[in-house]
Structures are given as C-alpha cells and as structure tokens.
Amino acid sequence: MKKSLLALAVLGAFSGVASAQSSVTLYGTVDLNGRYVKSDGTDRRVSMAQDGINSSQLGFRGVEDLGGGLKAGFNLLAGVNADTGTSNTATTATGASQSKFFNRRSTVSLFSNMGELRLGRDYTPTFWNQTIFDAFGTNGLGSSLNVRQAYGGTRQDNAIGYFLPSNLGGFYGQVMAGAAEGGSSLDRAARYVGGRFGFAAGPFDFAGAYSEERFAATQTISAAGGNTITVLPKAKQKTWNVGGAWDFGFMKLLGYYDQEKLSGVKEKVYSLSAVVPFGQAELHVGYDRSKLTVDGGEGSFSTSVDQIKATLQYNLSKRTAMYTTVSQLGNKDDTRLSLPGASGLPTLGDKSKGFEIGVRHFF
C-alpha cells in the first residue's frame, strides 16, 4: 500500500531532493511469532521470534521519469527486529556483528527498454534460486537454509548489475559483478562475478545460476557444529544451482539443487517443497538435505543433515496472514546443526525440533 506523503516527509530528513521524485513509496513487512525449539541434549527454549514466513523489513523506493523511455529509481530496505524495535545487523567473516542500517538492499537504478542497470548492495544471482524455489521462502523454522553447513552468500556489497528487459517472451536474466575493496564482511570479502538466466511461461518456471568469488584476504568462515574453514588469499569459491517450479493448479511444486566448492570443501544442498491451496488457507510442506565433504588428507570428513517441515497459513486478507510451522532437523554423522532460536547445539548426530505460531502483515 502506497504511503507517498508520509514517505516524502520521512525521506526529507535524509535528502533535500526527495520531492524531485515522481513517486516515492514507503513499504514493509512485520512478521512476529511465538517459537518453541528443543535440541537433543540442551534445554528447550520458548521465545518471541520473527520472520516466520516473511522477513520483517522497512523500505523506501522511488521512481523518476526522465523522458524518452528512461527512468531512474532507488530502493533502500532495512531489516527490522520487530520483537524489540531495533535494526538488524550483518555478520562478518569472524562472526562479529557489523552495523548496516539498510542491510537488506540499498540500490540505485536506471531503467530503459534495454533493461535495468542496478548499483549497490543486493541479492546475488545464485541466492535468487534458493529463495524463489523454496515454498518457505528461506524464512523461519522451515527455511531450506537451516541445513546449510557452510556460508554460501546471500548479498553482495559494492555491486553493479544488469537485468534483461521483461519483454523477451518469458526469458529473463541478470549478471552481477562486485568489488571486495578489502572488506572483512562476507558480503564483500571477495571479488564477485555471477549470473542467472531462466524461462517462465504459464505454470512453468526454471532458472540456473553460477558465480565465482576470489577472496582478497585470509578469511575464517564458520561451518556446522562450531567448525571453521580457513580461506587463503586468492582462493576461489564456485557456486552453481538450478531450480524450478510447476503450478498444477491444485498444487505448486518447487525445488532446487545447489553446489558450493571452496578450498577443498564441497557442499551439496537439495530442496523439494510444495504449496497446496484450499480456500483462504494454504499448506506448505518440504524436505531439505545437505552433504558437506572436506578433503583434508588424513583429516578428511563428511557430514550431512536433513529437514522435514510444514506450514499451515491462513490468509485473513491479501496483506495479513496467520500461520503455524513445525520442523525437525536431523543431524547425521558428526553434524551439530540446530533450528533458529535453539538454546544451543544438539549432541552429535541428534535432532532439533520446533514449532512457531505467528502473524504476518504487509504494508
């Protein structure tokens, strides 16, 4: 819902040229829930949590018509901890917090009949397949990212990207390049080059993506169960994935496969999920699995983890929904992953279970 006058007033505090925009929109999401999580070998934890089915956020976007088919626009999007009223923080390679107010997106764009040129902080092309082709939208206790054992990257700072126009008969795509600029955050620890291309027509949607990141400095990356991976300068991380969706009417089926390679570490992630609508409600179900292999000579090892999940969502309107999610994460071998909100890591090879009940509102 557009709040143009309010957005102009708020943006006036940031910039004296806000009134030059032909349209400015204030938008966002508030998603809060009560969450229960119990990992084997640890105490249960009951908490007020957020982002059960969508990410809580506050955004400003605007577009100016420059004439001749050319437009300029911006998008500033901040993650919000709606349960406490504070802003989100980003995480560095060492696990420390880093303050970024517009941590979800901060971009400026030029639009024409030839497509979009976009500059700033944004999702990477490879992450799009993970979140679009997951019926749980990579959120909450049902996120497919819960089984990730090593950080794969979500956003890229200092990026410049190009998006194909939308009039190509169902074909779409993007490319992105990002500079490391000596950063310690994993959002700008490496030079990034990637792209994503797909085809969507009627009930069908399919896309593939690939990226390479060359690290500029030594990085220590957190992995599953408190393990760490040391990345040396000039090390290259290669990511590729494919995903797809088919809407049968009575059910929408989604899935993706993702593979990461970095310094002797390989992780494979599989995700399959579905959405079954009935009346004002919809049932989301899914299964995710990851396998991490480390080739370190005598210190080589392999770990895996899987997750089963379900969400029942009741749409009170187009903007407001109530939901409940249940999930069980099963560790194999020496894996020690837990669901979000747990009081600690489970014992080796054991489970982490949880459920949440919440409300989501768009504005």
C-alpha positions as CSV (number, residue, x, y, z in Angstrom):
1,M,0.0,0.0,0.0
2,K,1.4,3.3,-1.0
3,K,2.1,5.9,1.6
4,S,3.5,8.6,-0.7
5,L,3.0,11.7,1.5
6,L,4.4,10.0,4.6
7,A,7.4,8.6,2.7
8,L,8.2,12.0,1.3
9,A,8.2,13.5,4.8
10,V,10.4,10.8,6.2
11,L,12.8,10.9,3.2
12,G,13.0,14.6,3.6
13,A,15.1,14.0,6.7
14,F,17.6,12.1,4.6
15,S,17.7,14.2,1.4
16,G,16.6,17.6,0.3
17,V,15.9,16.3,-3.2
18,A,13.2,13.7,-2.2
19,S,10.5,16.0,-3.6
20,A,12.1,15.6,-7.1
21,Q,11.0,12.0,-7.3
22,S,7.8,11.5,-9.4
23,S,6.7,8.8,-7.0
24,V,8.0,7.5,-3.6
25,T,6.6,4.6,-1.7
26,L,7.0,3.5,1.9
27,Y,6.5,-0.2,2.3
28,G,7.5,-3.1,4.6
29,T,6.6,-6.3,6.5
30,V,6.1,-7.1,10.1
31,D,6.2,-10.8,10.9
32,L,6.2,-12.0,14.6
33,N,5.6,-15.3,16.2
34,G,5.9,-17.4,19.4
35,R,8.5,-20.0,18.9
36,Y,9.4,-23.3,20.8
37,V,12.7,-25.1,20.0
38,K,14.2,-28.2,21.6
39,S,17.6,-29.6,20.5
40,D,18.6,-33.0,21.9
41,G,21.0,-32.6,24.9
42,T,20.0,-29.0,25.5
43,D,17.2,-27.1,27.4
44,R,14.1,-26.2,25.5
45,R,13.6,-22.6,24.6
46,V,10.4,-20.5,24.3
47,S,10.9,-17.1,22.7
48,M,9.3,-14.3,20.8
49,A,10.7,-14.6,17.3
50,Q,10.2,-13.1,13.9
51,D,10.4,-13.8,10.1
52,G,8.4,-17.0,10.2
53,I,7.1,-16.8,6.7
54,N,8.5,-13.4,5.5
55,S,11.3,-11.1,6.6
56,S,10.4,-8.1,8.8
57,Q,11.7,-5.0,7.0
58,L,11.1,-1.3,6.3
59,G,11.7,0.1,2.8
60,F,11.7,3.2,0.7
61,R,11.6,3.1,-3.1
62,G,11.1,5.8,-5.7
63,V,11.0,6.3,-9.5
64,E,11.6,9.4,-11.6
65,D,10.5,9.6,-15.3
66,L,13.4,11.1,-17.2
67,G,11.6,11.1,-20.5
68,G,12.4,9.2,-23.7
69,G,11.7,5.9,-22.1
70,L,14.4,6.4,-19.5
71,K,13.7,6.2,-15.7
72,A,15.7,6.4,-12.6
73,G,14.9,4.7,-9.3
74,F,16.2,3.8,-5.9
75,N,15.4,1.1,-3.2
76,L,16.5,1.3,0.4
77,L,15.5,-1.7,2.5
78,A,16.3,-2.2,6.2
79,G,15.8,-5.3,8.2
80,V,13.8,-4.8,11.4
81,N,13.8,-6.7,14.6
82,A,10.1,-6.2,15.2
83,D,10.1,-8.0,18.5
84,T,12.5,-5.4,20.0
85,G,12.2,-2.5,17.7
86,T,15.9,-2.5,16.8
87,S,17.5,-2.7,13.4
88,N,19.2,-5.9,12.0
89,T,23.0,-6.3,11.9
90,A,25.2,-8.0,9.4
91,T,27.7,-10.7,10.3
92,T,31.4,-10.5,9.4
93,A,33.6,-13.5,8.4
94,T,34.8,-13.8,12.0
95,G,31.2,-14.0,13.3
96,A,31.2,-10.4,14.8
97,S,28.2,-8.1,14.3
98,Q,28.5,-5.2,11.8
99,S,26.1,-2.3,11.8
100,K,24.3,-1.8,8.4
101,F,21.1,0.1,8.6
102,F,19.9,-0.6,5.0
103,N,21.3,-4.1,5.3
104,R,18.8,-5.9,3.1
105,R,19.1,-3.7,0.0
106,S,20.5,-0.3,-1.0
107,T,20.5,0.3,-4.7
108,V,20.1,3.0,-7.4
109,S,18.9,2.1,-10.9
110,L,18.4,3.3,-14.5
111,F,15.6,1.7,-16.4
112,S,15.0,1.6,-20.2
113,N,13.6,-0.6,-22.9
114,M,17.0,-2.3,-22.9
115,G,16.7,-3.4,-19.3
116,E,17.9,-2.2,-15.9
117,L,21.3,-1.1,-14.7
118,R,21.5,-1.5,-10.9
119,L,24.2,-0.4,-8.5
120,G,24.7,-1.0,-4.8
121,R,24.0,-3.8,-2.2
122,D,21.6,-6.5,-3.4
123,Y,20.9,-10.3,-3.5
124,T,23.4,-12.3,-5.5
125,P,22.1,-14.1,-8.6
126,T,22.8,-17.5,-7.1
127,F,20.7,-16.8,-4.0
128,W,17.6,-16.0,-6.0
129,N,17.1,-19.7,-7.0
130,Q,17.4,-20.7,-3.3
131,T,14.7,-18.3,-2.1
132,I,12.3,-18.3,-5.1
133,F,12.2,-22.1,-5.5
134,D,11.6,-22.8,-1.8
135,A,8.0,-22.8,-0.8
136,F,9.1,-21.5,2.6
137,G,10.9,-18.5,1.1
138,T,14.1,-19.2,3.1
139,N,12.4,-17.9,6.2
140,G,11.8,-19.2,9.8
141,L,11.8,-22.8,11.0
142,G,11.0,-24.0,7.5
143,S,13.8,-22.3,5.6
144,S,15.9,-24.6,3.4
145,L,19.0,-22.6,4.6
146,N,18.6,-24.3,8.0
147,V,20.5,-27.3,6.6
148,R,23.4,-25.2,5.2
149,Q,26.7,-26.3,6.8
150,A,28.9,-23.5,5.4
151,Y,28.1,-19.9,4.5
152,G,27.2,-19.7,0.8
153,G,26.5,-15.9,0.4
154,T,23.2,-14.0,0.2
155,R,24.0,-10.5,-0.7
156,Q,26.9,-8.6,-2.3
157,D,28.2,-5.1,-1.4
158,N,29.8,-2.8,-4.0
159,A,27.9,-4.5,-6.8
160,I,26.9,-3.4,-10.3
161,G,24.3,-5.5,-12.1
162,Y,22.3,-5.7,-15.3
163,F,18.8,-7.2,-15.7
164,L,17.3,-8.2,-19.0
165,P,14.0,-6.4,-20.0
166,S,10.7,-8.2,-19.3
167,N,9.5,-8.3,-22.9
168,L,11.6,-11.3,-24.1
169,G,8.8,-13.9,-24.4
170,G,9.4,-15.4,-21.0
171,F,13.2,-15.3,-20.9
172,Y,14.8,-13.4,-18.0
173,G,18.2,-13.0,-16.5
174,Q,20.8,-10.9,-14.8
175,V,24.6,-10.5,-14.3
176,M,26.4,-9.0,-11.3
177,A,30.0,-8.0,-10.5
178,G,31.1,-6.9,-7.1
179,A,34.4,-5.5,-5.7
180,A,35.9,-6.8,-2.5
181,E,37.5,-3.4,-1.6
182,G,39.5,-5.0,1.3
183,G,36.3,-5.8,3.2
184,S,36.1,-8.2,6.2
185,S,32.3,-8.8,5.9
186,L,31.4,-11.9,3.9
187,D,29.2,-9.6,1.8
188,R,32.3,-8.1,0.4
189,A,35.2,-10.4,1.2
190,A,35.8,-11.4,-2.3
191,R,35.6,-10.2,-5.9
192,Y,32.3,-11.5,-7.2
193,V,31.1,-12.3,-10.7
194,G,27.8,-14.2,-11.3
195,G,24.8,-14.5,-13.4
196,R,21.3,-16.1,-13.5
197,F,19.1,-16.9,-16.5
198,G,15.7,-18.5,-16.7
199,F,12.5,-19.0,-18.6
200,A,8.9,-18.7,-17.2
201,A,5.7,-19.3,-19.1
202,G,2.3,-20.1,-17.7
203,P,2.6,-22.5,-14.8
204,F,6.3,-23.3,-15.5
205,D,9.4,-21.5,-14.2
206,F,13.0,-22.7,-14.5
207,A,16.4,-21.0,-13.9
208,G,20.1,-21.7,-13.5
209,A,22.8,-19.6,-11.8
210,Y,26.6,-19.6,-11.5
211,S,29.1,-17.4,-9.6
212,E,32.8,-17.2,-8.7
213,E,34.3,-15.3,-5.8
214,R,38.1,-14.7,-5.4
215,F,39.0,-13.8,-1.8
216,A,41.3,-10.8,-1.3
217,A,42.5,-11.7,2.2
218,T,42.6,-14.6,4.7
219,Q,39.1,-15.4,6.0
220,T,37.9,-17.7,8.7
221,I,34.4,-19.0,7.9
222,S,32.1,-20.6,10.4
223,A,30.8,-24.0,9.5
224,A,28.5,-26.6,11.1
225,G,28.9,-27.5,14.7
226,G,31.4,-24.8,15.6
227,N,33.9,-25.9,12.9
228,T,35.8,-23.3,10.9
229,I,37.1,-23.2,7.4
230,T,40.2,-21.1,6.7
231,V,40.2,-19.4,3.3
232,L,43.6,-18.1,2.0
233,P,44.1,-15.1,-0.3
234,K,43.2,-15.8,-4.0
235,A,41.1,-18.8,-3.0
236,K,38.1,-19.2,-5.3
237,Q,34.6,-20.1,-4.3
238,K,32.5,-21.6,-7.1
239,T,28.7,-21.8,-6.8
240,W,26.1,-23.1,-9.2
241,N,22.5,-24.1,-8.8
242,V,19.3,-24.9,-10.8
243,G,15.8,-24.5,-9.6
244,G,12.3,-24.8,-10.9
245,A,8.6,-24.6,-10.2
246,W,5.4,-26.0,-11.8
247,D,1.9,-24.9,-10.8
248,F,-0.6,-27.7,-11.3
249,G,-3.5,-25.6,-10.0
250,F,-4.3,-27.8,-7.1
251,M,-0.6,-27.8,-6.1
252,K,2.6,-25.9,-6.8
253,L,5.7,-28.0,-6.8
254,L,9.2,-26.3,-6.2
255,G,12.7,-27.5,-5.9
256,Y,16.4,-26.6,-6.3
257,Y,19.9,-28.1,-6.2
258,D,22.9,-26.1,-5.1
259,Q,26.6,-26.9,-5.0
260,E,29.4,-24.9,-3.4
261,K,33.2,-25.5,-3.8
262,L,35.8,-23.7,-1.8
263,S,39.4,-24.7,-0.6
264,G,38.8,-28.5,-0.5
265,V,35.3,-28.1,0.8
266,K,32.2,-29.2,-1.2
267,E,28.6,-28.8,-0.1
268,K,25.6,-30.1,-1.9
269,V,22.1,-28.9,-1.0
270,Y,18.8,-30.4,-2.2
271,S,15.4,-28.9,-1.6
272,L,11.9,-30.1,-2.6
273,S,8.7,-28.4,-1.4
274,A,5.1,-27.8,-2.4
275,V,2.2,-25.4,-1.8
276,V,-1.4,-26.8,-1.6
277,P,-4.1,-24.1,-1.5
278,F,-7.6,-24.7,-0.2
279,G,-10.0,-21.7,0.3
280,Q,-8.2,-18.9,2.2
281,A,-5.6,-21.3,3.6
282,E,-2.6,-23.0,2.1
283,L,-0.4,-25.9,3.2
284,H,3.4,-25.7,2.7
285,V,5.4,-29.0,3.0
286,G,9.0,-29.7,2.2
287,Y,12.2,-31.7,2.6
288,D,15.8,-30.4,2.5
289,R,19.2,-32.1,2.7
290,S,22.8,-31.1,2.6
291,K,26.1,-33.0,2.5
292,L,29.4,-31.4,3.3
293,T,32.7,-33.0,2.3
294,V,36.1,-31.8,3.4
295,D,39.1,-33.1,1.6
296,G,42.0,-32.6,4.1
297,G,44.1,-35.7,3.7
298,E,44.0,-37.7,6.9
299,G,41.7,-35.1,8.3
300,S,39.0,-35.6,5.6
301,F,35.4,-36.0,6.7
302,S,31.9,-35.8,5.5
303,T,28.7,-34.7,7.3
304,S,25.1,-34.5,6.4
305,V,21.8,-33.1,7.7
306,D,18.2,-33.1,6.6
307,Q,15.0,-31.4,7.5
308,I,11.2,-32.1,7.2
309,K,8.9,-29.1,7.5
310,A,5.3,-28.0,7.2
311,T,3.5,-24.6,7.5
312,L,-0.3,-24.0,7.6
313,Q,-1.0,-20.4,6.6
314,Y,-4.5,-18.8,6.7
315,N,-4.8,-15.6,4.7
316,L,-7.1,-13.2,6.5
317,S,-6.6,-10.7,3.6
318,K,-4.1,-10.1,0.8
319,R,-1.8,-8.4,3.3
320,T,-2.4,-10.2,6.6
321,A,-2.0,-13.9,7.5
322,M,-1.8,-16.2,10.5
323,Y,0.5,-19.2,10.3
324,T,2.0,-22.1,12.2
325,T,5.1,-24.0,11.3
326,V,6.6,-27.3,12.5
327,S,10.1,-28.5,11.6
328,Q,12.5,-31.3,12.5
329,L,16.2,-31.1,11.7
330,G,18.0,-34.4,11.7
331,N,21.8,-34.4,12.1
332,K,23.8,-37.3,10.7
333,D,27.4,-38.4,11.4
334,D,29.2,-35.7,13.4
335,T,26.9,-32.8,12.3
336,R,25.6,-30.5,15.0
337,L,23.1,-28.0,13.4
338,S,20.1,-26.6,15.3
339,L,17.0,-24.8,14.3
340,P,16.9,-21.0,14.7
341,G,16.2,-19.9,18.3
342,A,17.6,-23.0,20.0
343,S,19.3,-22.7,23.3
344,G,22.4,-24.5,22.0
345,L,23.7,-27.1,19.5
346,P,22.4,-30.7,19.9
347,T,24.6,-33.6,20.7
348,L,26.4,-35.1,17.7
349,G,24.1,-36.8,15.2
350,D,20.9,-35.9,17.1
351,K,17.8,-33.8,16.3
352,S,16.5,-30.3,16.7
353,K,12.7,-29.8,16.7
354,G,10.5,-26.8,16.9
355,F,7.2,-25.1,16.1
356,E,6.0,-21.5,15.9
357,I,2.7,-19.6,15.7
358,G,2.6,-16.1,14.3
359,V,1.1,-13.2,12.3
360,R,2.4,-11.6,9.2
361,H,1.3,-8.2,7.8
362,F,2.4,-6.3,4.7
363,F,2.0,-2.5,4.4
